[in-house]
Amino acid sequence: LVAEVFRKTLDVIAAEPSIEVILLNEHMHLLSGLKPDDRAKMIEYTCEFARNNEHGKQLAVTFSGLEVFPGKDSMQAQFGDALFKTGVPVYGSLRGAARALRRFAERAQFLAKG
């Protein structure tokens, strides 16, 4: 159920015309509270959305939070690996993602000026 709600939420956000990029700020402790099947579905849905969302929105992911708990590193590695194989940019912080997005926008403006 949680994974289905997550998927529908991504679809609703992607349908908004004013949104160009979806930056998913993933807190691993939220995934750790899910059953293994739901966690796998969340990862699967995220990758599927990145590949095939009907609105063509780019997805980027950050792994935030300073929480420490058993299994965090392996869970983050599993999710990060799946995202990498899908071509989703993964950042270690919101600051890093924001910096990259700002540089991307500045480059696009520069190229548009000719």
C-alpha positions, 0 to 999 in steps of 0.5 A, spaced: 500 500 500 505 504 501 509 503 495 502 504 491 501 511 494 508 513 493 507 511 485 501 515 485 504 521 488 510 521 483 504 521 478 500 527 481 507 531 481 509 529 474 503 532 471 504 539 474 506 543 468 510 548 472 515 542 474 521 540 470 525 536 475 523 532 481 528 531 486 526 526 491 529 527 498 530 520 500 531 518 508 533 511 509 530 511 515 523 511 512 525 505 507 527 501 513 520 501 516 517 498 510 517 490 509 522 488 505 517 487 499 514 494 500 521 496 500 523 493 493 517 495 490 519 503 492 525 502 489 522 498 483 517 504 482 522 509 483 526 506 477 520 505 473 518 512 474 525 515 472 524 510 465 517 511 463 513 517 466 508 519 461 510 526 462 517 526 461 520 529 467 527 528 469 528 525 476 534 526 481 535 523 488 538 525 494 540 521 500 539 525 506 539 525 513 544 523 519 540 517 522 544 511 523 541 504 524 543 497 522 542 496 515 542 503 512 549 502 508 546 496 504 539 499 503 542 505 501 547 501 496 542 497 493 537 503 492 543 507 489 545 502 485 538 501 482 538 508 480 545 508 477 543 503 473 537 506 471 540 513 469 538 517 475 542 522 478 544 521 485 546 526 490 549 525 497 545 532 499 540 537 498 545 542 497 549 538 492 543 537 488 541 544 488 548 546 486 548 541 480 541 544 478 543 551 478 549 549 474 545 546 469 540 552 469 546 557 468 549 552 462 542 552 459 541 560 459 548 561 457 547 556 451 540 560 449 544 566 449 548 563 443 
